Amino acid sequence: MDNPPPTTDRSTAKTVVDLQDAVAVLGQFPALAGASLTVRRGEIVLLRGPNGAGKTTLLRLCAGLVPLVRGSGQILGLDLVTQRDSVRQNVGLLGHQNGLYYDLTVGENVQFWGATVGATEAEVTVAMERLGVADRLSDLSVRQLSAGQKRRTALACLVVRRAQLWLLDEPHAGLDATARDELDATLREAAASGATIIVASHELERAGSLSTRAVDVIAGQVLGAQS
């Protein structure tokens, strides 16, 4: 009997992000104009650049939320043109909006996102404790939370999803110093466990000390992008 063909395990693939001359258009404006970026498993990559340079669009493209108009792109071995739905299932994005259900409690939000990946109750509890939203905050409606507490809850939802690729847009925004340190520890732990992280941030000193390398996004293109 012939041996079966080898299978590719996306969780162990070395190249997680592979964009080549990627073009993405918002309205009539080319937000990405031939961007190329390669990111390998376990990296923490900092995206630097001014507002409007294309950092957020790049993150959303990698999350499968913005269509690829020209060029090529693969995320976790999945094609950004033909397999965008599968990309979205394997990627966690935290943007400027927290993506929370305001009519649900903190605990219900984290449990909901945990259920989408079959997380156990213990995993939900660990994620909430790690981001400081367990105990007294657990039963509060999201609409009752401060901006920092909402950000913590959104991060707990991201942690419990066990995403292979984390895409973070200004993740430290709204957090106090203690929460920022806890977030950085969580990101380092996730990367050490095999997750890949791309962070867009204007807080260059903090994000720079966290990242394994930095690339510049200028006018819809990525400079110094190869790993």
Rosetta blueprint (number, residue, H / E / L):
1 M L
2 D L
3 N L
4 P L
5 P L
6 P L
7 T L
8 T L
9 D L
10 R H
11 S H
12 T H
13 A L
14 K L
15 T E
16 V E
17 V E
18 D E
19 L E
20 Q E
21 D E
22 A E
23 V E
24 A E
25 V E
26 L E
27 G L
28 Q L
29 F E
30 P E
31 A E
32 L E
33 A E
34 G E
35 A E
36 S E
37 L E
38 T E
39 V E
40 R E
41 R L
42 G L
43 E L
44 I E
45 V E
46 L E
47 L E
48 R E
49 G L
50 P L
51 N L
52 G L
53 A L
54 G L
55 K H
56 T H
57 T H
58 L H
59 L H
60 R H
61 L H
62 C H
63 A L
64 G L
65 L L
66 V L
67 P L
68 L L
69 V L
70 R E
71 G E
72 S E
73 G E
74 Q E
75 I E
76 L L
77 G L
78 L E
79 D E
80 L L
81 V L
82 T L
83 Q L
84 R H
85 D H
86 S H
87 V H
88 R H
89 Q H
90 N H
91 V E
92 G E
93 L E
94 L E
95 G L
96 H L
97 Q L
98 N L
99 G L
100 L L
101 Y L
102 Y L
103 D L
104 L L
105 T E
106 V H
107 G H
108 E H
109 N H
110 V H
111 Q H
112 F H
113 W H
114 G H
115 A H
116 T L
117 V L
118 G L
119 A L
120 T L
121 E H
122 A H
123 E H
124 V H
125 T H
126 V H
127 A H
128 M H
129 E H
130 R H
131 L L
132 G L
133 V L
134 A L
135 D H
136 R H
137 L H
138 S L
139 D L
140 L L
141 S E
142 V H
143 R H
144 Q H
145 L L
146 S L
147 A H
148 G H
149 Q H
150 K H
151 R H
152 R H
153 T H
154 A H
155 L H
156 A H
157 C H
158 L H
159 V H
160 V H
161 R L
162 R L
163 A L
164 Q L
165 L E
166 W E
167 L E
168 L E
169 D E
170 E L
171 P L
172 H L
173 A L
174 G L
175 L L
176 D L
177 A H
178 T H
179 A H
180 R H
181 D H
182 E H
183 L H
184 D H
185 A H
186 T H
187 L H
188 R H
189 E H
190 A H
191 A H
192 A H
193 S L
194 G L
195 A L
196 T E
197 I E
198 I E
199 V E
200 A E
201 S L
202 H L
203 E L
204 L H
205 E H
206 R H
207 A H
208 G H
209 S H
210 L H
211 S L
212 T L
213 R E
214 A E
215 V E
216 D E
217 V E
218 I E
219 A L
220 G L
221 Q E
222 V E
223 L E
224 G L
225 A L
226 Q L
227 S L
